[in-house]
Amino acid sequence: MQARMGNPAVVIPEAMQALHALGTLPTKSGLSPILLELVNLRASQINGCSVCIDGHPRIAKKAGETDERLFAVSAWRDAPYFTPAERAALALTEAVTRLSDRADPVPDNIWDEATRHFDGKSLAALVIAIANINVWNRLNIATRQIAGEWKP
């Protein structure tokens, strides 16, 4: 494999600064770094971003996440390892990542469940986190970035 080009956010440093700034907001808003890494991993699995599927579990492990939970993220509905808040965040992640898969991409039941676990600021931060990882996935996939070259 060979990348088509450098990651656009590296090629244009202002883009990296903007995406990095956007990426720090969810943690600054009080969301758990581990929750954010579960969200990052799930969106990346859906999008098939090998760079992020390789890198985000490493970040999660450094934050204290277990292999058991990381291995089960793609099957979170059937695995007993996740809290109700994490399940709500993962459901929202899937809905927001798969916008074109259904007529009502983020149905009320998914949104309502998220509001039971996250207040307005936390929910806003979660939606920003989901949007941000989707941007990174698209940058990496479009330019065929190589998994393993980025080691967080």
C-alpha positions, 0 to 999 in steps of 0.5 A: 500500500502507498498513500496517495498523498500526505494527510491533508491536515498535515499538508495544510497545517491550518487544517490540523490546528483547526481539527486539533482544536475541535478535537479537544473540545469534547474532553474540555466539556467533561466527556470521558476520554475513554468514552470518546475513544469508544466513539472514535473506534466505532465510527472508524469501524463503520467507515473502514478507516484502518488508520483510526482503527489501528490508532484509537485503541492504542489511545484508549489503552493508554487511558486505561481501557481494557482489551475486552471492551475494545474487542467488543465495540463492534458488537456493543449491543450484545456485549455486557461490558458497556454502561447505558451511557456508553451504549447511548453514545455508541448508538448515536455514533452509529446513527450520525455516521450512517446518515444516508442509510435511512430516511430518518438518520438520527431517530428520536428514540436514539436521540432521546436515549442520549439526552437521558445520559448527557446534558445539553453541553455534553451532548453537544460535545458528543455530536462534535466528537462524532463529526470530528472523527468522521472528518478524520476518517474521510481524510485518511480514507480518501488519501489512502493513509497507511495504518501503523504509520501514525502511532499515538 
